[in-house]
Amino acid sequence: MTGHRLAAIPLLVITSLAPALRAQAPGKDRAGEIVKRVDELYRSRTSRALVEMEVVTPNWRRTLRMRIWSRGMEDTFIRILEPKKEEGFATLRIGNEMWNYLPKTGKVLKVPPSMMMSSWMGSDLTNDDLVKEFTFIESYRFEMTTPASPEPGLAYVKCVPKEGLPIVWGSVVLAIREDGLLPVWERFYDEKGRLARSIVFEDVRTFGDRTIPSTMELVPAAKEGHKTVLRYLEAEFDVQLPSDIFTLRNLRGGR
């Protein structure tokens, strides 16, 4: 959404609006603090993690193990380590561009923005869930909200996608612990307000000086018996990373 310049407004109007604006500011600032916290929780100046992803369906389940490197909010590199069948598959995001490497064919495929909400590796996670092209702080409008049955100790933020972005959700509601600002759950709704999926955050652990929920369970509302679970087994933040991590050359068969 493009910004709007404030035109010349009579002083009387500004004066009359000032109390209302002051009253709204704390809530807006609080919502901004929360979504920024959620966006940056698993990222930092640099990060490196060992992650396990379990995909569950009514008929089968499989587990993948992967390394994930990130730099700020813009760059992400993922390399699958196990199982043997998927070993070497890799995903790279640099800024607004994303590629997948298919080791069986040796091909690098660019992922268009329209595919960011598509499934990653057959899981319930989307490409965007893994590489975070769309962040709450930049891609959504947000405000504090109160659900029908609020839980003590939790704060809630409603996020609505900004116009013109290829985001399929009509809105997202975040539930955050007031103490520590750690996420408890996220609920994603379609444009008609129907629940599309939920993510529950569990198993809070400390990695170095960073405390995070180490397990995320994603459950799609319309697919009974399906879920995807991400488990952080190791994580390091603000570490020195090789300069060639976030490159197409590394994507094709580096580390």
N, C-alpha and C positions, 0 to 999 in steps of 0.2 A: 504494500500500500504506500502511495507516495505521501510525503509529508505536506502539511498545509502551513502556509505562512499566515501569521496573525495580522489581519488588516487593521487599519486605524479604527478603534472602537471608542465611543464616547466614554469619558471618565466615569460618568454615572453608572454605566453598565458594568464596567470593570469593578467598581466599588461594590455594586450589589452582588456580583458573582463571587467576590473574594471569599466570604465565609464558606460558601458551598464548596469552592475549590479546595480550601484548606481542610474541610471535613473529609473530602474524598481522597486527598493525597496520601494519608497514612495507609489506607487500605490498598491503594494502587502500589505504593512503595513496598508494602508487605508482600503482595502478590508477585511483584517483580523479583524481590529477594528470594522467594520460594522457587519460582521457575528457574531462576539462574542457578540456584543450588542444585536442583534436579538435573539440569543440563550438564553441569560440570562435575557431578558426583563421581562418575567413573572415568573422568578425564582430568588432565592438568596440563602444565606446560608440555610434558611428555609422559607417557605411561607405557607399561609393558605388562601383559597378563597372560596367564594360562587358564583357559576356560573350557568347560565341558558343556556340551549341549545335548540334551536328551529329547528326542522327538517321540511322542506317544500317540498312537491311533488305536482304534478298537481291534485292529488286525495285526499290528506289528509295532515294534519299538526299535529305535537304534540310537546309539550314542556316538557323538563326534567329539574329538578333542582338538583344540586349536590354540594358536598363539595370536594375540591381538596387540598391535602397537598403535599408539595414537600420538598426535602432536597438536596441542591446542584443540580447537573445535573444528578445524578444517581438514586435517589429514588422518587417514586411518588405513592400516594394512592388516589383513587377516590371512593366516596360512593354516590350512587343515593338516593336522599331524596324524590322526587316526579317525576311522579305520583305514586299512590298506586301500580299500576301494576308492576312497575319496582323498587319499594322501596327496598333497601337493596342490590341490585346488586353492586358489587365492583370490582375494578381493582387495582392490586398492581404490581409495578415494583421495583425490587431491583437489582441494577447493570444491568446486561445483561439478567435478567430473569423476566418474566411477567406471572401473573396469573389472572384469572377472577373467581369470586365467584357467583354462581347461587343460590339465596335464596330459590327458589321454590323446588329445589332438594337437597339443602345443599351440592352441589358438588363444588370442587375447580378444575378448569381446567387450565393446564399450556399452555401458548400461545407460540408456536414455533417461531423462528426468521422468518421463511418463511411466517408467518401470520401477521407480523407487519404492512404490507401495506393493510390489510383487513379492512373492515368497522367496526366501533365501534358503537354498539347499533343501527344498521340500519341507521346511519347517513352517510353523505358524508365525515366525518372525519375518518381517519384511526387510528388503535391502536397507531401507531407511533406519529400521531399528538397530541394525548393526553399525552403520557408518554415520548416522545422525546428520544427514544433510539438512533436515528441517529441525530447528531447535525451537523450544517453546518461547525463549526470550526474543527471537528474531522473526519467527514465522507465524506466531499466534498473537492475538489480543487476549488479555487475561485480566481476571478480577477475582477477588475473594468471593466465596459463595457459601451457602449453608444448605446441606441436603435435608431431606425430610426427617431423617433420624441420625443426627450428628453424634459422634462418639466423643466422650471427654478426652481432652489432651490432643485432639487432632485439629488441624487447620485444613481448609479445602479451597482449591483454586479451580476455576473454570476457564478453560482455554478454547478459543475459537480461531480457526485458521484465517489468516489474512487472505483477501481476495487475490485471485490470479495465480495461486500456487497449486500444483498438482497433488493436493492432500485430500484423501478420500474421507476423512473424518468430519462429521458435522461439529463435534466438540469433544473435548477431553476433560475429565475431572480428576484432579490429583488430591490424594489424601496424604498429609504430611504430619509427622509427629512434631508438636510444638517444641518439645525438648530435643534439640539436636538437629531438627529439620531433616530427618531421614524419611524417605517415602515409605508409605505403607501399602498403597495400591494406586493404580491408575485405571480409569474406566473410559473406554473409547466408544463414542456414540456415532451412529450414522446421521445423515442429513435430516432424517425424520425423527431423530431423538431416540432411536432404539439402540439398546446396548449391543455393540458389535464384538467387543472383546474386553478382557480384564487382565491386568498384570499385577501380581501380588509379590511384594518384596519381603524376604525372610532371611533368617540366619545372619544376623548382624555380626560382622567380624572386623578386626582391625588389621590392616596391612601396612606395616611401617607406622606412619603418623596419620593414616587415613582410615576412618571407620565407615564402612559401607554395608548394606545388605548384600551378602555374598550369593544369594539365590534369588532368581526371578522366575516366577511361573506364569506363563502366558496361556490363557484359556480363551479360545474363540467361542462366542456365544451360540453360533449357529452350527457348530460341528461337535456333536455329542461324542464324548470319549476321546477327544483330541486335546493335546496340550504340548507345549514346548517349555522345557526347564533349562535355564542357564545357570551354571554354578561357577563362581570364580574360585579357582583352586590356589592360584598365586596372583599377586598384583604388586607392582612397584610404580611409584609416582615420582615425577620430576627426576627421572634418571637420564643419564647420557645415552643417546641412541646413535648408531652409525648413520652417517649422512646419506647413505644410499637406500635406506629402508623404504622411503616413499617415492619409488621410481618404477617406471615400467620395466626397466631391466631387472630389478629385483623381483617384480611380479612374475616374470617369465621363468623363474627357477632359482632365485637366490636363496636367502636364509629361510 
